[in-house]
Amino acid sequence: QVQLVESGGGLVQAGGSLRLSCLASGYISSIGTMNWYRQAPGKQREFCASITSGGSTNHADSVKGRFTISRDNAKNTVFLQMNSLKPEDTAVYYCNADIWTAMGAYRNYWGQGTQVTVSS
């Protein structure tokens, strides 16, 4: 009934930029906090950034100053602008959101991820 789909990943050289998008679709009443996580091969998933429904943001120290999370509530979309990319940013990036469905249920949802590869 509800799904998150990421897009915008790809291959970029160190120092370059990418913008990731995540669209929430389905029977949605409202969306609370939205997040971006990432997971590099053989490593644990780590938090990147979050944004509340009111627009308050938090960014992990590893990406602070380089990545910026934002959202468009009218379009049920969250973005991650990634600048000054480094090879260590290479990972699968996952969208995550707290969603109240039209049926009255509350759940935390995950997207399937989009690959970001930064070459040196």
C-alpha positions in Angstrom: 0.0 0.0 0.0 2.9 2.3 0.7 6.4 2.3 -0.9 9.5 4.4 -1.0 11.5 4.5 -4.3 14.9 6.1 -4.4 16.5 7.5 -7.6 19.5 9.6 -8.6 22.3 7.3 -7.7 25.2 6.7 -10.1 28.9 6.9 -10.7 30.7 10.2 -10.0 34.3 11.3 -9.6 35.7 12.5 -6.3 34.7 16.1 -5.7 31.6 15.8 -7.8 27.9 16.0 -6.8 24.7 14.0 -6.9 21.2 14.6 -5.8 19.2 11.7 -4.6 15.4 11.6 -4.5 12.9 9.4 -2.7 9.3 9.4 -3.5 6.7 8.0 -1.2 3.5 6.7 -2.8 0.4 4.8 -1.9 -2.4 5.3 0.6 -0.7 7.9 2.7 -2.4 10.2 5.3 0.8 12.0 6.5 4.5 11.6 6.6 6.6 12.3 9.7 10.4 12.3 9.9 12.2 11.2 6.8 15.8 9.9 6.8 18.7 8.9 4.6 20.9 6.0 5.6 23.8 4.3 3.7 25.5 1.0 3.8 28.9 0.3 2.2 29.9 -3.3 1.2 30.8 -5.3 4.3 29.9 -2.5 6.7 27.0 -1.7 9.0 24.2 0.6 7.9 24.8 4.2 9.1 22.7 7.2 9.6 23.3 10.1 7.2 20.6 12.7 7.7 17.0 13.3 8.9 14.3 15.9 8.4 11.1 16.3 10.4 7.7 17.2 8.9 8.4 20.8 10.0 11.7 20.9 8.2 14.2 20.6 11.1 17.3 18.7 10.0 20.2 16.7 11.4 23.2 15.5 9.6 25.8 12.9 10.6 29.3 14.4 11.3 30.7 12.3 8.4 28.5 14.2 5.9 27.9 17.5 7.6 28.8 20.5 5.5 28.8 18.4 2.3 25.3 16.7 2.2 22.0 18.5 2.7 18.6 16.9 3.3 15.4 18.6 2.2 11.8 17.7 1.4 8.8 18.7 -0.6 5.8 17.8 1.5 3.3 18.5 -1.4 5.1 15.8 -3.5 5.9 13.3 -0.7 9.5 13.5 -1.6 12.8 13.8 0.3 16.1 14.8 -1.3 19.7 14.4 -0.4 22.1 16.8 -2.1 25.6 15.4 -2.0 28.5 17.7 -2.8 32.3 17.3 -2.5 31.9 13.5 -2.8 34.6 11.3 -1.5 35.4 7.6 -2.3 34.4 6.7 1.2 30.9 7.9 0.4 30.5 4.9 -1.9 27.5 2.9 -0.6 23.9 2.0 -1.2 21.8 4.9 0.0 18.4 4.1 1.6 15.4 6.3 2.2 13.4 5.8 5.4 10.2 7.4 6.6 7.6 7.3 9.4 4.2 7.2 7.6 0.6 7.2 8.7 -1.5 5.3 6.1 -5.0 6.2 4.9 -6.1 3.1 6.9 -4.9 4.6 10.1 -1.8 2.5 10.6 1.6 3.9 11.6 4.7 2.3 10.2 8.3 2.9 9.5 9.2 2.2 5.8 12.4 1.6 3.9 13.2 2.0 0.2 15.2 -0.6 -1.7 18.2 1.7 -2.1 20.2 3.4 -4.8 23.9 2.8 -5.5 26.3 5.7 -5.3 29.8 5.0 -6.4 32.6 7.7 -6.1 35.8 7.0 -8.0 39.2 8.4 -7.1 
